[in-house]
């Protein structure tokens, strides 16, 4: 998408993110799963955003570092109660600027890995995540399972309609490039806000290949953070990778 870079999503969505997406993940189940995987060790969240997961993790006494490319997202995190318990780091999640520190868990929630819109970007992100693991640590990825049979489509869908606001979702999907680009057109009495987004999806099998190239192997795969069994009908997955023997 022309004019779109790694900061665009966060800068355009920070003011509405918690309102629109605050419940997209089962926060309690996610925090419980990540805490169990960390087993008392430090956690690194890539694409930490407004801290909807990092803050409750920190409130459990876990040392949490969150990386995000958006100053607006990190400002929203720091303004929240408990936000000061999260070490917020401004930077690119493909190569998080955390020095030589190592973590028990590096995790990427709710399709955030797909905000890296090239295969190389996703591969590099996984490789650098693996490089920052403590012995016995893991990388956990939450993502949707794409329908590879989908045809190229253009769509315009009303997402919100109220007396003083209309939000339209406009998107174009290219299944060959595995890309979806879109805009949320937020119309209110105060004006119009454009909130663009751009993702490149990967199938679970493609992520396994990228992980293997990063020296990781699939340890566990669930359909949800609650640990539900993953099967051919699952629409999302939590994939846990560990350093290959």
Secondary structure per residue as TSV (DSSP state, phi and psi in degrees):
chain	resnum	aa	ss	phi	psi
A	1	X	-	360.0	123.6
A	2	X	T	-63.2	133.9
A	3	X	T	82.3	5.8
A	4	X	-	-106.8	131.6
A	5	X	-	-136.7	-170.4
A	6	X	T	-67.5	-16.0
A	7	X	T	-94.8	-15.8
A	8	X	H	-60.1	-48.8
A	9	X	H	-57.4	-52.5
A	10	X	H	-61.7	-42.8
A	11	X	H	-66.3	-32.0
A	12	X	H	-88.4	-21.5
A	13	X	H	-108.6	-9.1
A	14	X	T	-56.6	-37.6
A	15	X	T	-74.9	-16.2
A	16	X	T	-120.0	-1.9
A	17	X	H	-59.1	-49.3
A	18	X	H	-66.0	-36.0
A	19	X	H	-67.1	-44.3
A	20	X	H	-83.7	-34.5
A	21	X	H	-124.6	11.4
A	22	X	T	-60.1	-24.6
A	23	X	T	-113.4	17.9
A	24	X	S	-69.7	-25.3
A	25	X	S	-115.6	143.9
A	26	X	-	-70.8	92.7
A	27	X	H	-58.2	-46.2
A	28	X	H	-60.9	-44.5
A	29	X	H	-67.5	-39.3
A	30	X	H	-64.0	-47.8
A	31	X	H	-61.5	-41.9
A	32	X	H	-63.2	-44.2
A	33	X	H	-65.9	-45.6
A	34	X	H	-66.0	-40.7
A	35	X	H	-62.2	-39.3
A	36	X	H	-66.2	-42.6
A	37	X	H	-64.5	-37.8
A	38	X	H	-72.9	-32.0
A	39	X	T	50.2	46.0
A	40	X	T	90.7	-8.7
A	41	X	S	-85.5	171.2
A	42	X	-	-73.2	153.0
A	43	X	E	-125.2	139.6
A	44	X	E	-117.5	121.0
A	45	X	E	-104.3	126.0
A	46	X	E	-93.6	129.6
A	47	X	S	72.6	51.9
A	48	X	-	-68.2	-24.7
A	49	X	T	60.1	-132.3
A	50	X	T	-87.1	4.6
A	51	X	-	83.7	21.8
A	52	X	T	-61.9	-24.5
A	53	X	T	-106.4	-37.6
A	54	X	H	-64.8	-39.9
A	55	X	H	-65.1	-50.0
A	56	X	H	-64.2	-28.0
A	57	X	H	-64.6	-45.8
A	58	X	H	-63.9	-33.7
A	59	X	T	-67.4	-15.1
A	60	X	T	-88.3	5.8
A	61	X	T	89.0	10.9
A	62	X	-	-88.2	138.5
A	63	X	-	-77.2	113.7
A	64	X	E	-119.1	128.6
A	65	X	E	-113.6	132.4
A	66	X	E	-123.3	129.0
A	67	X	E	-108.9	135.6
A	68	X	E	-151.6	147.9
A	69	X	S	-85.1	-8.3
A	70	X	-	-103.4	115.8
A	71	X	H	-59.5	-35.0
A	72	X	H	-66.3	-40.4
A	73	X	H	-63.6	-45.8
A	74	X	H	-67.1	-31.9
A	75	X	H	-66.4	-39.9
A	76	X	H	-64.0	-38.4
A	77	X	H	-62.2	-49.3
A	78	X	H	-66.8	-24.7
A	79	X	H	-79.5	-13.5
A	80	X	S	-81.3	150.8
A	81	X	T	-58.4	128.9
A	82	X	T	87.5	-4.9
A	83	X	G	-65.1	-28.0
A	84	X	G	-71.7	-9.5
A	85	X	G	-82.5	-10.7
A	86	X	E	-101.6	129.0
A	87	X	E	-77.6	107.6
A	88	X	E	-94.3	127.4
A	89	X	E	-123.9	123.0
A	90	X	E	-80.5	122.2
A	91	X	S	172.6	174.9
A	92	X	-	-82.8	126.9
A	93	X	G	-73.1	-11.6
A	94	X	G	-69.1	-25.9
A	95	X	G	-147.1	74.9
A	96	X	-	-59.8	130.8
A	97	X	-	-81.8	73.3
A	98	X	-	-118.4	19.8
A	99	X	T	66.9	-141.8
A	100	X	T	-100.7	17.7
A	101	X	-	-69.3	153.2
A	102	X	-	-122.8	153.4
A	103	X	E	-131.4	150.5
A	104	X	E	-73.6	-33.9
A	105	X	E	-138.8	132.1
A	106	X	E	-114.1	121.7
A	107	X	E	-132.1	152.8
A	108	X	E	-131.3	114.6
A	109	X	-	-95.1	161.8
A	110	X	T	35.3	67.7
A	111	X	T	65.2	7.1
A	112	X	G	-61.7	-30.9
A	113	X	G	-58.8	-31.8
A	114	X	G	-73.9	-10.2
A	115	X	G	-68.7	-15.2
A	116	X	S	-83.3	110.7
A	117	X	-	-95.3	18.8
A	118	X	S	-132.4	153.7
A	119	X	H	-60.6	-41.9
A	120	X	H	-61.1	-38.8
A	121	X	H	-63.5	-44.0
A	122	X	H	-67.2	-40.1
A	123	X	H	-63.0	-45.6
A	124	X	H	-63.8	-40.1
A	125	X	H	-59.9	-46.7
A	126	X	H	-66.0	-39.5
A	127	X	H	-64.3	-43.0
A	128	X	H	-73.6	-29.8
A	129	X	H	-64.2	-44.5
A	130	X	H	-61.1	-37.8
A	131	X	H	-66.7	-20.0
A	132	X	T	-103.6	17.5
A	133	X	E	-88.9	141.3
A	134	X	E	-71.5	161.2
A	135	X	E	-54.0	129.6
A	136	X	E	82.6	-0.3
A	137	X	E	-76.8	176.6
A	138	X	E	-146.7	159.4
A	139	X	E	-110.0	127.5
A	140	X	E	-118.5	128.2
A	141	X	E	-120.4	128.2
A	142	X	E	-107.4	127.1
A	143	X	E	-155.8	161.2
A	144	X	E	-82.3	158.4
A	145	X	-	-95.3	111.6
A	146	X	-	-70.6	148.6
A	147	X	-	-88.9	100.8
A	148	X	T	-70.4	-9.7
A	149	X	T	-86.6	-6.3
A	150	X	-	-61.6	139.3
A	151	X	-	-89.3	166.6
A	152	X	-	-60.4	128.9
A	153	X	E	-139.4	148.7
A	154	X	E	-115.5	139.3
A	155	X	E	-144.6	151.0
A	156	X	E	-132.7	116.6
A	157	X	E	-131.1	129.4
A	158	X	E	-71.7	126.1
A	159	X	E	-100.2	-34.5
A	160	X	E	-142.6	135.4
A	161	X	E	-138.1	120.0
A	162	X	-	-140.7	-177.5
A	163	X	S	-65.6	-24.8
A	164	X	S	-128.2	13.1
A	165	X	E	-154.9	141.1
A	166	X	E	-131.5	129.1
A	167	X	E	-118.7	119.5
A	168	X	E	-106.6	138.2
A	169	X	E	-104.9	118.6
A	170	X	E	-115.4	125.9
A	171	X	E	-145.4	156.8
A	172	X	E	-130.3	129.2
A	173	X	E	-113.8	132.2
A	174	X	E	-120.8	98.7
A	175	X	T	-68.7	-22.3
A	176	X	T	-70.9	-45.7
A	177	X	T	-82.8	-7.9
A	178	X	T	59.5	40.2
A	179	X	E	-124.2	147.3
A	180	X	E	-132.3	128.8
A	181	X	E	-118.3	146.8
A	182	X	E	-158.3	170.8
A	183	X	E	-138.0	136.5
A	184	X	E	-95.4	120.1
A	185	X	E	-98.9	107.0
A	186	X	E	-100.1	106.1
A	187	X	E	-110.7	124.9
A	188	X	E	-143.5	179.4
A	189	X	T	-65.6	-19.4
A	190	X	T	-88.0	-8.6
A	191	X	E	140.5	-163.8
A	192	X	E	-120.3	130.3
A	193	X	E	-115.5	133.1
A	194	X	E	-101.1	126.7
A	195	X	E	-122.7	89.2
A	196	X	E	-80.3	153.6
A	197	X	E	-146.2	154.6
A	198	X	E	-153.1	122.3
A	199	X	E	-130.5	154.6
A	200	X	E	-123.2	113.2
A	201	X	-	-86.3	156.0
A	202	X	-	-130.0	146.6
A	203	X	-	-75.6	162.1
A	204	X	H	-55.4	-38.7
A	205	X	H	-66.2	-38.0
A	206	X	H	-67.5	-37.4
A	207	X	H	-64.3	-37.1
A	208	X	H	-61.1	-38.9
A	209	X	H	-66.7	-45.7
A	210	X	H	-61.9	-40.0
A	211	X	H	-63.4	-42.2
A	212	X	H	-62.0	-38.1
A	213	X	H	-65.3	-23.8
A	214	X	T	-91.0	5.6
A	215	X	T	83.5	21.0
A	216	X	E	-112.0	153.6
A	217	X	E	-129.0	152.6
A	218	X	E	-70.3	122.3
A	219	X	E	-98.6	-43.1
A	220	X	E	-148.0	149.9
A	221	X	E	-141.9	123.7
A	222	X	E	-118.0	163.9
A	223	X	S	-85.9	-14.1
A	224	X	S	-158.0	169.6
A	225	X	T	-66.8	-18.1
A	226	X	T	-76.1	-6.6
A	227	X	-	88.8	17.9
A	228	X	-	-60.8	147.1
A	229	X	B	-61.4	136.4
A	230	X	-	-90.8	132.0
A	231	X	-	-146.6	-170.8
A	232	X	T	-66.4	-15.1
A	233	X	T	-95.9	-4.4
A	234	X	-	-68.7	138.2
A	235	X	S	-100.2	-7.5
A	236	X	E	-145.7	165.8
A	237	X	E	-148.8	148.5
A	238	X	E	-112.7	113.7
A	239	X	E	-110.0	124.7
A	240	X	E	-109.4	121.6
A	241	X	E	-115.4	144.5
A	242	X	E	-129.8	162.7
A	243	X	E	-61.2	130.3
A	244	X	-	-68.1	143.0
A	245	X	-	-68.3	360.0
